[in-house]
């Protein structure tokens, strides 16, 4: 009984931090929401892909978008990162492109299987846009 | 290609403690891992433990430190004779307002 209270507390606390973040599949999720329809993971991803796909996106919007995205309790999907990297290309910002890769590696935390998967999925994009990974540049080691 | 070799090295260094198939990892693609809700999953596990351990730590401190201390004070003052102690101090000559009975 007490455990579920703590879980509900922690779930709602995290959700209030995530604001428009992705929906949960946990059974307790439905109790914490208002009457508004919960955004699905696909809708969330699509929204962010669209955000970074803006043709005339500016540097501030790129940084703001990335910082907001990194604040969520998730590692961004490859398609969101692809869109963000292409935005970096439009802005001629190679530094931010590489920083995005460093950021998602850090977001994975102890889950070391996420970053290699992301690099695998992004390999075509990285090659097309000519973006080196931090590992290739040797800047991933302290 | 150097990038492929480096990528292979990265993947191998991640996977080699876990899998025997080190060389063939380059040819098979990695499955999609869970990428959402990692923090909430961690908190769901650790917060109840942290909460419980804090309560236990407080309880242990209460019953091994504060309660024995309170009991020690209670036991001391149960048979405390204030007048006897006062007279002992008076005879020791520490007061200015009342001198030992000899003076």
gemmi code that builds the backbone of each chain (N, CA, C; Angstrom):
import gemmi

chains = {
    "A": [
        ("UNK", (0.848, -1.205, 0.000), (0.000, 0.000, 0.000), (0.871, 1.238, 0.000)),
        ("UNK", (1.853, 1.186, 0.852), (2.756, 2.349, 0.930), (3.609, 2.433, -0.327)),
        ("UNK", (3.978, 1.265, -0.828), (4.828, 1.210, -2.026), (4.112, 1.869, -3.192)),
        ("UNK", (2.799, 1.566, -3.333), (2.085, 2.124, -4.476), (1.961, 3.641, -4.331)),
        ("UNK", (1.865, 4.113, -3.092), (1.795, 5.569, -2.897), (3.090, 6.223, -3.334)),
        ("UNK", (4.194, 5.586, -2.967), (5.497, 6.143, -3.361), (5.637, 6.091, -4.870)),
        ("UNK", (5.178, 4.995, -5.475), (5.290, 4.854, -6.936), (4.458, 5.920, -7.609)),
        ("UNK", (3.231, 6.112, -7.115), (2.359, 7.121, -7.730), (2.990, 8.495, -7.553)),
        ("UNK", (3.540, 8.720, -6.346), (4.196, 9.991, -6.078), (5.357, 10.201, -7.028)),
        ("UNK", (6.193, 9.148, -7.166), (7.372, 9.312, -8.006), (6.962, 9.434, -9.464)),
        ("UNK", (5.940, 8.676, -9.872), (5.519, 8.730, -11.280), (4.978, 10.114, -11.598)),
        ("UNK", (4.146, 10.664, -10.690), (3.580, 11.982, -10.987), (4.642, 13.061, -10.871)),
        ("UNK", (5.601, 12.868, -9.960), (6.672, 13.846, -9.838), (7.503, 13.908, -11.103)),
        ("UNK", (7.813, 12.715, -11.624), (8.615, 12.677, -12.845), (7.805, 13.249, -14.003)),
        ("UNK", (6.517, 12.920, -14.031), (5.704, 13.376, -15.156), (5.597, 14.894, -15.141)),
        ("UNK", (5.504, 15.481, -13.951), (5.409, 16.938, -13.928), (6.703, 17.561, -14.413)),
        ("UNK", (7.830, 16.870, -14.205), (9.099, 17.368, -14.731), (9.134, 17.244, -16.238)),
        ("UNK", (8.594, 16.122, -16.747), (8.680, 15.869, -18.183), (7.701, 16.734, -18.954)),
        ("UNK", (6.721, 17.286, -18.289), (5.681, 18.092, -18.939), (5.082, 17.362, -20.121)),
        ("UNK", (5.372, 17.827, -21.342), (4.767, 17.169, -22.505), (5.557, 15.946, -22.934)),
        ("UNK", (6.180, 15.270, -21.988), (7.001, 14.111, -22.327), (6.164, 12.924, -22.770)),
        ("UNK", (6.823, 11.815, -23.071), (6.119, 10.641, -23.609), (5.246, 9.991, -22.548)),
        ("UNK", (4.219, 9.244, -23.012), (3.293, 8.620, -22.071), (3.909, 7.342, -21.533)),
        ("UNK", (3.387, 6.905, -20.395), (3.847, 5.669, -19.762), (2.959, 4.524, -20.185)),
        ("UNK", (3.489, 3.327, -20.107), (2.653, 2.162, -20.300), (2.284, 1.552, -18.958)),
        ("UNK", (2.778, 2.136, -17.849), (2.485, 1.586, -16.532), (0.997, 1.696, -16.252)),
        ("UNK", (0.416, 0.726, -15.568), (-1.032, 0.744, -15.334), (-1.480, 1.936, -14.490)),
        ("UNK", (-0.581, 2.483, -13.644), (-0.980, 3.598, -12.796), (-1.114, 4.900, -13.577)),
        ("UNK", (-0.598, 4.943, -14.814), (-0.506, 6.201, -15.539), (-1.869, 6.844, -15.719)),
        ("UNK", (-2.903, 6.043, -16.018), (-4.190, 6.632, -16.361), (-4.753, 7.430, -15.196)),
        ("UNK", (-4.412, 7.055, -13.961), (-4.993, 7.753, -12.828), (-4.447, 9.165, -12.686)),
        ("UNK", (-3.203, 9.391, -13.148), (-2.570, 10.667, -12.871), (-2.919, 11.735, -13.901)),
        ("UNK", (-3.531, 11.373, -15.019), (-3.734, 12.331, -16.090), (-5.017, 13.116, -15.917)),
        ("UNK", (-5.039, 14.278, -16.556), (-6.263, 15.067, -16.653), (-7.095, 14.455, -17.777)),
        ("UNK", (-8.157, 15.179, -18.177), (-9.003, 14.639, -19.245), (-8.329, 14.704, -20.604)),
        ("UNK", (-7.216, 15.449, -20.701), (-6.526, 15.541, -21.989), (-6.013, 14.171, -22.405)),
        ("UNK", (-6.022, 13.915, -23.712), (-5.568, 12.625, -24.212), (-4.047, 12.548, -24.073)),
        ("UNK", (-3.547, 11.402, -23.618), (-2.109, 11.244, -23.445), (-1.431, 11.160, -24.805)),
        ("UNK", (-0.289, 11.829, -24.933), (0.447, 11.779, -26.207), (1.177, 10.448, -26.299)),
        ("UNK", (1.044, 9.789, -27.439), (1.734, 8.506, -27.604), (3.198, 8.759, -27.925)),
        ("UNK", (3.992, 7.688, -27.808), (5.416, 7.790, -28.113), (5.624, 8.225, -29.558)),
        ("UNK", (4.775, 7.703, -30.450), (4.947, 8.024, -31.871), (4.642, 9.499, -32.124)),
        ("UNK", (3.592, 10.003, -31.453), (3.242, 11.418, -31.626), (4.374, 12.300, -31.094)),
        ("UNK", (4.928, 11.894, -29.947), (6.044, 12.642, -29.365), (7.206, 12.690, -30.345)),
        ("UNK", (7.585, 11.501, -30.876), (8.709, 11.443, -31.813), (8.440, 12.298, -33.036)),
        ("UNK", (7.213, 12.196, -33.572), (6.875, 12.941, -34.786), (6.965, 14.440, -34.535)),
        ("UNK", (6.513, 14.850, -33.358), (6.545, 16.278, -33.021), (7.980, 16.792, -33.039)),
        ("UNK", (8.896, 16.001, -32.487), (10.285, 16.441, -32.415), (10.988, 16.359, -33.766)),
        ("UNK", (10.647, 15.348, -34.560), (11.215, 15.289, -35.912), (10.792, 16.528, -36.686)),
        ("UNK", (9.511, 16.906, -36.536), (9.009, 18.095, -37.233), (9.731, 19.346, -36.751)),
        ("UNK", (9.950, 19.413, -35.432), (10.615, 20.596, -34.872), (11.971, 20.824, -35.528)),
        ("UNK", (12.766, 19.750, -35.608), (14.107, 19.911, -36.156), (14.112, 19.974, -37.675)),
        ("UNK", (12.989, 19.610, -38.297), (12.949, 19.621, -39.761), (12.639, 20.993, -40.338)),
        ("UNK", (12.376, 21.951, -39.472), (12.040, 23.291, -39.987), (13.192, 23.759, -40.880)),
        ("UNK", (12.887, 24.132, -42.146), (13.980, 24.444, -43.085), (14.832, 25.627, -42.614)),
        ("UNK", (14.164, 26.644, -42.018), (14.912, 27.841, -41.622), (15.107, 27.886, -40.110)),
        ("UNK", (15.271, 26.715, -39.503), (15.515, 26.667, -38.063), (16.759, 27.498, -37.748)),
        ("UNK", (16.734, 28.204, -36.600), (17.924, 28.998, -36.290), (18.713, 28.345, -35.155)),
        ("UNK", (19.875, 28.901, -34.907), (20.794, 28.259, -33.966), (20.197, 28.176, -32.569)),
        ("UNK", (19.476, 29.227, -32.185), (18.862, 29.234, -30.859), (17.840, 28.112, -30.735)),
        ("UNK", (17.010, 27.965, -31.768), (15.970, 26.932, -31.729), (16.592, 25.546, -31.676)),
        ("UNK", (17.713, 25.373, -32.369), (18.395, 24.080, -32.326), (18.863, 23.782, -30.915)),
        ("UNK", (19.541, 24.752, -30.302), (20.059, 24.549, -28.951), (18.922, 24.355, -27.962)),
        ("UNK", (17.898, 25.173, -28.084), (16.758, 25.077, -27.167), (16.094, 23.723, -27.300)),
        ("UNK", (15.900, 23.312, -28.569), (15.270, 22.018, -28.805), (16.083, 20.894, -28.188)),
        ("UNK", (17.395, 20.913, -28.421), (18.232, 19.836, -27.896), (18.228, 19.841, -26.377)),
        ("UNK", (18.334, 21.011, -25.776), (18.346, 21.062, -24.307), (17.041, 20.568, -23.722)),
        ("UNK", (15.923, 20.951, -24.352), (14.627, 20.466, -23.867), (14.542, 18.954, -24.013)),
        ("UNK", (14.976, 18.470, -25.174), (14.892, 17.034, -25.449), (15.735, 16.234, -24.466)),
        ("UNK", (16.912, 16.764, -24.143), (17.802, 16.062, -23.222), (17.226, 16.053, -21.814)),
        ("UNK", (16.341, 17.016, -21.519), (15.744, 17.058, -20.189), (14.721, 15.967, -19.934)),
        ("UNK", (14.262, 15.287, -20.978), (13.239, 14.258, -20.793), (13.844, 12.963, -20.295)),
        ("UNK", (12.998, 12.127, -19.717), (13.441, 10.809, -19.237), (13.403, 9.818, -20.396)),
        ("UNK", (14.221, 10.052, -21.391), (14.317, 9.123, -22.508), (15.584, 9.431, -23.296)),
        ("UNK", (16.039, 8.458, -24.066), (17.097, 8.707, -25.041), (16.387, 8.903, -26.375)),
        ("UNK", (16.662, 10.020, -27.085), (15.898, 10.287, -28.298), (16.051, 9.186, -29.339)),
        ("UNK", (14.963, 8.979, -30.066), (14.954, 7.969, -31.125), (15.908, 8.369, -32.247)),
        ("UNK", (16.428, 7.377, -32.983), (17.326, 7.720, -34.091), (16.723, 8.711, -35.070)),
        ("UNK", (15.407, 8.615, -35.307), (14.844, 9.535, -36.312), (14.839, 10.978, -35.814)),
        ("UNK", (14.692, 11.171, -34.505), (14.775, 12.539, -33.985), (16.206, 13.050, -34.118)),
        ("UNK", (17.158, 12.195, -33.781), (18.560, 12.604, -33.856), (18.953, 12.876, -35.299)),
        ("UNK", (18.425, 12.071, -36.228), (18.700, 12.295, -37.650), (18.231, 13.679, -38.051)),
        ("UNK", (17.011, 14.016, -37.633), (16.460, 15.333, -37.964), (17.305, 16.447, -37.345)),
        ("UNK", (17.755, 16.232, -36.109), (18.571, 17.242, -35.437), (19.924, 17.403, -36.129)),
        ("UNK", (20.523, 16.268, -36.545), (21.825, 16.351, -37.216), (21.700, 17.082, -38.547)),
        ("UNK", (20.585, 16.839, -39.240), (20.391, 17.552, -40.511), (20.186, 19.044, -40.269)),
        ("UNK", (19.546, 19.391, -39.164), (19.423, 20.802, -38.806), (20.800, 21.406, -38.556)),
        ("UNK", (21.680, 20.629, -37.886), (23.057, 21.102, -37.678), (23.747, 21.343, -39.023)),
        ("UNK", (23.490, 20.446, -39.979), (24.085, 20.597, -41.309), (23.605, 21.900, -41.961)),
        ("UNK", (22.311, 22.183, -41.848), (21.773, 23.408, -42.455), (22.381, 24.643, -41.806)),
        ("UNK", (22.719, 24.505, -40.515), (23.275, 25.641, -39.786), (24.799, 25.652, -39.827)),
        ("UNK", (25.394, 24.703, -40.574), (26.856, 24.597, -40.647), (27.472, 24.472, -39.263)),
        ("UNK", (26.845, 23.670, -38.407), (27.290, 23.552, -37.018), (27.763, 22.132, -36.740)),
        ("UNK", (28.992, 21.837, -37.132), (29.533, 20.493, -36.905), (29.736, 20.231, -35.421)),
        ("UNK", (30.123, 21.299, -34.684), (30.380, 21.121, -33.252), (29.129, 20.611, -32.541)),
        ("UNK", (27.982, 21.218, -32.855), (26.740, 20.772, -32.215), (26.378, 19.363, -32.628)),
        ("UNK", (26.671, 19.012, -33.869), (26.354, 17.667, -34.331), (27.105, 16.627, -33.495)),
        ("UNK", (28.399, 16.863, -33.287), (29.188, 15.914, -32.503), (28.744, 15.956, -31.040)),
        ("UNK", (28.399, 17.144, -30.584), (27.941, 17.282, -29.188), (26.662, 16.500, -28.956)),
        ("UNK", (25.782, 16.483, -29.959), (24.547, 15.699, -29.842), (24.888, 14.229, -29.608)),
        ("UNK", (25.881, 13.729, -30.319), (26.272, 12.325, -30.123), (26.804, 12.114, -28.715)),
        ("UNK", (27.624, 13.043, -28.230), (28.133, 12.918, -26.858), (26.986, 12.955, -25.861)),
        ("UNK", (25.996, 13.827, -26.143), (24.887, 13.993, -25.205), (24.061, 12.718, -25.089)),
        ("UNK", (23.780, 12.074, -26.223), (22.940, 10.873, -26.141), (23.716, 9.733, -25.499)),
        ("UNK", (25.034, 9.712, -25.681), (25.807, 8.681, -24.988), (25.706, 8.893, -23.482)),
        ("UNK", (25.763, 10.160, -23.073), (25.664, 10.458, -21.643), (24.266, 10.157, -21.117)),
        ("UNK", (23.245, 10.447, -21.942), (21.866, 10.197, -21.516), (21.613, 8.714, -21.253)),
        ("UNK", (22.358, 7.860, -21.965), (22.136, 6.426, -21.782), (22.541, 5.973, -20.391)),
        ("UNK", (23.418, 6.737, -19.751), (23.814, 6.397, -18.404), (24.497, 5.040, -18.361)),
        ("UNK", (24.051, 4.184, -17.427), (24.686, 2.871, -17.285), (24.282, 1.882, -18.374)),
        ("UNK", (23.320, 2.248, -19.221), (22.832, 1.295, -20.235), (23.700, 1.376, -21.471)),
        ("UNK", (24.775, 0.597, -21.458), (25.800, 0.769, -22.484), (25.399, 0.216, -23.845)),
        ("UNK", (24.214, -0.423, -23.939), (23.842, -0.985, -25.242), (23.143, 0.039, -26.128)),
        ("UNK", (22.776, 1.198, -25.541), (21.972, 2.152, -26.310), (22.823, 2.898, -27.341)),
        ("UNK", (23.980, 3.392, -26.919), (24.791, 4.217, -27.809), (25.266, 3.469, -29.044)),
        ("UNK", (25.799, 2.245, -28.914), (26.175, 1.529, -30.150), (24.997, 1.314, -31.087)),
        ("UNK", (23.811, 1.068, -30.503), (22.628, 0.913, -31.343), (22.343, 2.214, -32.108)),
        ("UNK", (22.427, 3.354, -31.411), (22.149, 4.629, -32.068), (23.150, 4.902, -33.184)),
        ("UNK", (24.430, 4.640, -32.920), (25.442, 4.853, -33.953), (25.168, 3.952, -35.147)),
        ("UNK", (24.768, 2.702, -34.859), (24.428, 1.786, -35.951), (23.310, 2.363, -36.800)),
        ("UNK", (22.266, 2.877, -36.143), (21.114, 3.383, -36.890), (21.451, 4.679, -37.625)),
        ("UNK", (22.371, 5.472, -37.048), (22.683, 6.774, -37.635), (23.830, 6.721, -38.624)),
        ("UNK", (24.489, 5.535, -38.752), (25.675, 5.442, -39.612), (25.463, 6.027, -41.003)),
        ("UNK", (24.370, 5.696, -41.703), (24.189, 6.285, -43.042), (24.142, 7.815, -43.003)),
        ("UNK", (23.418, 8.350, -42.019), (23.321, 9.807, -41.902), (24.679, 10.422, -41.596)),
        ("UNK", (25.412, 9.793, -40.666), (26.715, 10.342, -40.303), (27.653, 10.357, -41.505)),
        ("UNK", (27.579, 9.264, -42.310), (28.456, 9.222, -43.482), (28.026, 10.247, -44.514)),
        ("UNK", (26.681, 10.362, -44.706), (26.181, 11.300, -45.716), (26.576, 12.737, -45.365)),
        ("UNK", (26.435, 13.081, -44.087), (26.687, 14.464, -43.676), (28.151, 14.704, -43.312)),
        ("UNK", (28.941, 13.637, -43.288), (30.355, 13.806, -42.971), (30.600, 14.148, -41.518)),
        ("UNK", (29.822, 13.535, -40.608), (29.975, 13.801, -39.179), (30.798, 12.682, -38.568)),
        ("UNK", (31.898, 13.030, -37.893), (32.685, 12.021, -37.192), (32.097, 11.804, -35.806)),
        ("UNK", (32.235, 10.572, -35.318), (31.791, 10.314, -33.958), (32.894, 10.742, -32.986)),
        ("UNK", (32.537, 11.000, -31.729), (33.575, 11.342, -30.744), (34.655, 10.264, -30.645)),
        ("UNK", (34.267, 8.999, -30.820), (35.244, 7.903, -30.755), (36.246, 8.015, -31.880)),
        ("UNK", (35.752, 8.328, -33.085), (36.665, 8.454, -34.229), (37.634, 9.607, -34.041)),
        ("UNK", (37.178, 10.660, -33.348), (38.044, 11.819, -33.129), (38.946, 11.638, -31.916)),
        ("UNK", (38.672, 10.573, -31.143), (39.480, 10.340, -29.947), (39.146, 11.267, -28.803)),
        ("UNK", (37.976, 11.939, -28.867), (37.638, 12.874, -27.784), (36.667, 12.242, -26.789)),
        ("UNK", (36.448, 10.930, -26.910), (35.541, 10.285, -25.962), (36.268, 9.857, -24.688)),
        ("UNK", (37.599, 9.876, -24.711), (38.370, 9.523, -23.527), (38.806, 10.797, -22.820)),
        ("UNK", (38.895, 10.715, -21.503), (39.334, 11.896, -20.744), (40.833, 12.069, -20.920)),
    ],
    "B": [
        ("UNK", (37.997, 0.120, -43.760), (37.679, 1.510, -43.414), (37.943, 1.733, -41.935)),
        ("UNK", (38.574, 2.819, -41.644), (38.941, 3.078, -40.232), (37.711, 3.219, -39.346)),
        ("UNK", (36.656, 3.862, -39.905), (35.466, 4.076, -39.076), (34.819, 2.746, -38.711)),
        ("UNK", (34.805, 1.817, -39.690), (34.207, 0.513, -39.382), (35.018, -0.218, -38.338)),
        ("UNK", (36.335, -0.142, -38.463), (37.175, -0.829, -37.477), (36.954, -0.251, -36.083)),
        ("UNK", (36.896, 1.117, -36.037), (36.698, 1.749, -34.730), (35.343, 1.379, -34.163)),
        ("UNK", (34.317, 1.380, -35.036), (32.978, 1.013, -34.589), (32.978, -0.422, -34.074)),
        ("UNK", (33.676, -1.294, -34.853), (33.761, -2.681, -34.404), (34.443, -2.780, -33.055)),
        ("UNK", (35.515, -2.000, -32.890), (36.219, -2.025, -31.601), (35.324, -1.555, -30.472)),
        ("UNK", (34.544, -0.477, -30.761), (33.646, 0.037, -29.729), (32.629, -1.025, -29.342)),
        ("UNK", (32.023, -1.620, -30.363), (30.993, -2.628, -30.083), (31.623, -3.828, -29.394)),
        ("UNK", (32.811, -4.253, -29.886), (33.454, -5.420, -29.282), (33.799, -5.157, -27.836)),
        ("UNK", (34.282, -3.934, -27.552), (34.647, -3.682, -26.158), (33.414, -3.656, -25.276)),
        ("UNK", (32.251, -3.288, -25.873), (31.011, -3.331, -25.088), (30.547, -4.765, -24.924)),
        ("UNK", (30.637, -5.544, -26.003), (29.998, -6.867, -26.004), (30.906, -7.998, -25.558)),
        ("UNK", (32.250, -7.804, -25.634), (33.109, -8.976, -25.419), (32.958, -9.615, -24.041)),
        ("UNK", (32.688, -8.836, -22.963), (32.499, -9.563, -21.695), (31.233, -10.403, -21.702)),
        ("UNK", (30.271, -10.075, -22.575), (28.971, -10.729, -22.493), (28.817, -11.861, -23.503)),
        ("UNK", (29.455, -11.744, -24.662), (29.136, -12.732, -25.697), (30.400, -13.378, -26.224)),
        ("UNK", (30.247, -14.592, -26.710), (31.389, -15.315, -27.281), (31.641, -14.828, -28.700)),
        ("UNK", (30.528, -14.451, -29.413), (30.647, -14.093, -30.827), (31.204, -12.667, -30.951)),
        ("UNK", (32.490, -12.496, -30.749), (33.080, -11.162, -30.799), (33.290, -10.722, -32.240)),
        ("UNK", (33.804, -11.593, -33.075), (34.176, -11.206, -34.441), (32.931, -10.990, -35.286)),
        ("UNK", (31.886, -11.827, -35.103), (30.748, -11.766, -36.015), (29.791, -10.641, -35.641)),
        ("UNK", (30.064, -9.907, -34.513), (29.148, -8.833, -34.106), (29.002, -7.799, -35.210)),
        ("UNK", (30.061, -7.559, -35.969), (30.015, -6.532, -37.010), (28.971, -6.835, -38.059)),
        ("UNK", (28.684, -8.102, -38.320), (27.776, -8.423, -39.411), (26.321, -8.432, -38.938)),
        ("UNK", (26.038, -8.753, -37.635), (24.635, -8.769, -37.209), (24.301, -7.400, -36.623)),
        ("UNK", (23.024, -6.985, -36.808), (22.689, -5.648, -36.336), (22.189, -5.732, -34.898)),
        ("UNK", (22.461, -4.696, -34.146), (22.089, -4.658, -32.740), (20.584, -4.504, -32.621)),
        ("UNK", (19.982, -5.209, -31.664), (18.536, -5.040, -31.470), (18.257, -3.703, -30.793)),
        ("UNK", (17.021, -3.245, -30.952), (16.678, -1.960, -30.368), (16.524, -2.122, -28.852)),
        ("UNK", (17.304, -1.357, -28.095), (17.166, -1.471, -26.638), (16.017, -0.599, -26.138)),
        ("UNK", (15.702, -0.726, -24.856), (14.708, 0.164, -24.252), (15.366, 1.523, -24.080)),
        ("UNK", (14.658, 2.570, -24.550), (15.263, 3.900, -24.503), (14.403, 4.914, -23.747)),
        ("UNK", (13.249, 4.499, -23.259), (12.351, 5.433, -22.581), (12.161, 5.021, -21.126)),
        ("UNK", (11.896, 6.000, -20.304), (11.518, 5.711, -18.927), (12.601, 5.054, -18.099)),
        ("UNK", (13.859, 5.251, -18.448), (14.936, 4.562, -17.727), (15.084, 5.110, -16.318)),
        ("UNK", (14.942, 6.439, -16.182), (15.081, 7.034, -14.856), (13.909, 6.633, -13.973)),
        ("UNK", (12.710, 6.668, -14.520), (11.559, 6.347, -13.667), (11.617, 4.885, -13.248)),
        ("UNK", (12.128, 4.023, -14.135), (12.270, 2.618, -13.749), (13.259, 2.503, -12.593)),
        ("UNK", (14.356, 3.253, -12.686), (15.361, 3.205, -11.623), (14.794, 3.734, -10.312)),
        ("UNK", (14.066, 4.854, -10.394), (13.505, 5.449, -9.182), (12.457, 4.548, -8.568)),
        ("UNK", (11.618, 3.926, -9.424), (10.583, 3.023, -8.930), (11.199, 1.906, -8.104)),
        ("UNK", (12.435, 1.528, -8.491), (13.116, 0.472, -7.748), (13.808, 1.027, -6.512)),
        ("UNK", (14.523, 2.138, -6.662), (15.397, 2.597, -5.591), (14.723, 3.475, -4.558)),
        ("UNK", (13.705, 4.245, -4.945), (13.081, 5.159, -3.981), (12.454, 4.437, -2.789)),
        ("UNK", (11.661, 3.380, -3.005), (11.126, 2.681, -1.823), (12.234, 2.145, -0.926)),
        ("UNK", (13.315, 1.645, -1.546), (14.421, 1.131, -0.744), (15.050, 2.265, 0.049)),
        ("UNK", (15.287, 3.404, -0.619), (15.912, 4.544, 0.049), (15.037, 5.026, 1.200)),
        ("UNK", (13.730, 5.116, 0.938), (12.794, 5.572, 1.951), (12.817, 4.626, 3.139)),
        ("UNK", (12.745, 3.338, 2.858), (12.727, 2.339, 3.930), (14.015, 2.385, 4.729)),
        ("UNK", (15.146, 2.438, 4.020), (16.431, 2.460, 4.726), (16.560, 3.701, 5.604)),
        ("UNK", (16.042, 4.855, 5.110), (16.108, 6.068, 5.926), (15.310, 5.899, 7.207)),
        ("UNK", (14.103, 5.358, 7.064), (13.254, 5.152, 8.243), (13.940, 4.185, 9.204)),
        ("UNK", (14.509, 3.110, 8.662), (15.200, 2.126, 9.510), (16.377, 2.784, 10.212)),
        ("UNK", (17.150, 3.614, 9.477), (18.302, 4.276, 10.093), (17.858, 5.179, 11.231)),
        ("UNK", (16.768, 5.910, 11.012), (16.265, 6.785, 12.069), (15.808, 5.968, 13.264)),
        ("UNK", (15.126, 4.859, 13.001), (14.636, 4.017, 14.099), (15.801, 3.419, 14.877)),
        ("UNK", (16.813, 2.944, 14.166), (17.974, 2.359, 14.847), (18.632, 3.404, 15.728)),
        ("UNK", (18.796, 4.643, 15.189), (19.429, 5.697, 15.986), (18.594, 6.006, 17.204)),
        ("UNK", (17.271, 6.085, 17.009), (16.383, 6.399, 18.133), (16.557, 5.386, 19.240)),
        ("UNK", (16.529, 4.102, 18.889), (16.484, 3.077, 19.937), (17.849, 2.669, 20.458)),
        ("UNK", (18.933, 3.053, 19.774), (20.263, 2.739, 20.316), (20.935, 3.951, 20.927)),
        ("UNK", (20.483, 5.169, 20.610), (21.148, 6.363, 21.123), (20.202, 7.215, 21.969)),
        ("UNK", (19.133, 7.705, 21.353), (18.326, 8.702, 22.074), (17.559, 8.088, 23.234)),
        ("UNK", (16.974, 6.887, 23.029), (16.206, 6.306, 24.133), (17.107, 5.930, 25.320)),
        ("UNK", (18.285, 5.280, 25.102), (19.174, 5.030, 26.242), (19.596, 6.326, 26.942)),
        ("UNK", (19.806, 7.399, 26.157), (20.206, 8.660, 26.783), (19.100, 9.205, 27.661)),
        ("UNK", (17.878, 9.163, 27.106), (16.751, 9.661, 27.896), (16.580, 8.827, 29.152)),
        ("UNK", (16.754, 7.513, 29.021), (16.629, 6.636, 30.169), (17.711, 6.929, 31.208)),
        ("UNK", (18.932, 7.210, 30.727), (20.025, 7.513, 31.663), (19.716, 8.766, 32.465)),
        ("UNK", (19.190, 9.782, 31.792), (18.805, 10.998, 32.504), (17.686, 10.711, 33.495)),
        ("UNK", (16.695, 9.957, 33.061), (15.557, 9.643, 33.944), (16.050, 8.898, 35.176)),
        ("UNK", (16.932, 7.901, 34.953), (17.440, 7.121, 36.088), (18.246, 8.007, 37.048)),
        ("UNK", (19.028, 8.923, 36.478), (19.825, 9.811, 37.335), (18.927, 10.663, 38.230)),
        ("UNK", (17.885, 11.211, 37.624), (17.066, 12.154, 38.389), (15.979, 11.489, 39.212)),
        ("UNK", (15.788, 10.188, 39.035), (14.756, 9.508, 39.823), (15.067, 9.606, 41.315)),
        ("UNK", (16.333, 9.382, 41.697), (16.731, 9.412, 43.108), (17.544, 10.650, 43.439)),
        ("UNK", (17.373, 11.715, 42.663), (18.201, 12.918, 42.838), (17.700, 13.738, 44.017)),
        ("UNK", (18.589, 14.036, 44.924), (18.224, 14.865, 46.080), (18.872, 16.225, 45.875)),
        ("UNK", (18.045, 17.241, 45.510), (18.602, 18.545, 45.160), (19.257, 19.211, 46.357)),
        ("UNK", (18.627, 19.088, 47.522), (19.159, 19.759, 48.720), (20.500, 19.167, 49.110)),
        ("UNK", (20.611, 17.828, 49.014), (21.877, 17.166, 49.366), (22.988, 17.672, 48.462)),
        ("UNK", (22.673, 17.735, 47.171), (23.691, 18.192, 46.211), (24.049, 19.645, 46.494)),
        ("UNK", (23.010, 20.451, 46.811), (23.265, 21.864, 47.099), (24.205, 21.994, 48.291)),
        ("UNK", (23.936, 21.244, 49.368), (24.791, 21.350, 50.551), (26.219, 20.906, 50.257)),
        ("UNK", (26.357, 19.873, 49.448), (27.709, 19.425, 49.083), (28.447, 20.535, 48.345)),
        ("UNK", (27.730, 21.201, 47.411), (28.358, 22.311, 46.662), (28.685, 23.461, 47.607)),
        ("UNK", (27.749, 23.723, 48.568), (27.955, 24.836, 49.502), (29.208, 24.605, 50.329)),
        ("UNK", (29.348, 23.368, 50.849), (30.524, 23.064, 51.658), (31.793, 23.138, 50.844)),
        ("UNK", (31.672, 22.879, 49.528), (32.864, 22.979, 48.673), (33.290, 24.414, 48.449)),
        ("UNK", (32.390, 25.388, 48.842), (32.761, 26.799, 48.811), (32.667, 27.436, 47.442)),
        ("UNK", (31.840, 26.883, 46.535), (31.795, 27.449, 45.175), (30.838, 28.619, 45.065)),
        ("UNK", (29.964, 28.817, 46.070), (28.986, 29.883, 45.953), (29.534, 31.166, 46.579)),
        ("UNK", (29.011, 32.317, 46.088), (29.368, 33.598, 46.688), (28.283, 34.076, 47.627)),
        ("UNK", (27.038, 33.706, 47.338), (25.941, 34.244, 48.133), (25.780, 33.482, 49.450)),
        ("UNK", (26.268, 32.240, 49.498), (26.194, 31.490, 50.769), (27.524, 30.771, 50.967)),
        ("UNK", (28.170, 30.960, 52.133), (29.489, 30.430, 52.388), (29.369, 29.079, 53.100)),
        ("UNK", (30.440, 28.275, 53.105), (30.417, 26.985, 53.851), (30.137, 27.229, 55.331)),
        ("UNK", (29.550, 26.205, 55.989), (29.131, 26.376, 57.392), (30.300, 26.707, 58.305)),
        ("UNK", (31.516, 26.396, 57.943), (32.667, 26.721, 58.789), (32.921, 28.217, 58.873)),
        ("UNK", (32.743, 28.998, 57.776), (33.148, 30.413, 57.780), (32.156, 31.336, 58.487)),
    ],
}
model = gemmi.Model(1)
for chain_id, residues in chains.items():
    chain = gemmi.Chain(chain_id)
    for i, (resn, *xyz) in enumerate(residues, 1):
        res = gemmi.Residue()
        res.name, res.seqid = resn, gemmi.SeqId(i, " ")
        for name, pos in zip(("N", "CA", "C"), xyz):
            atom = gemmi.Atom()
            atom.name, atom.element = name, gemmi.Element(name[0])
            atom.pos, atom.b_iso = gemmi.Position(*pos), 0.0
            res.add_atom(atom)
        chain.add_residue(res)
    model.add_chain(chain)
structure = gemmi.Structure()
structure.add_model(model)
structure.setup_entities()
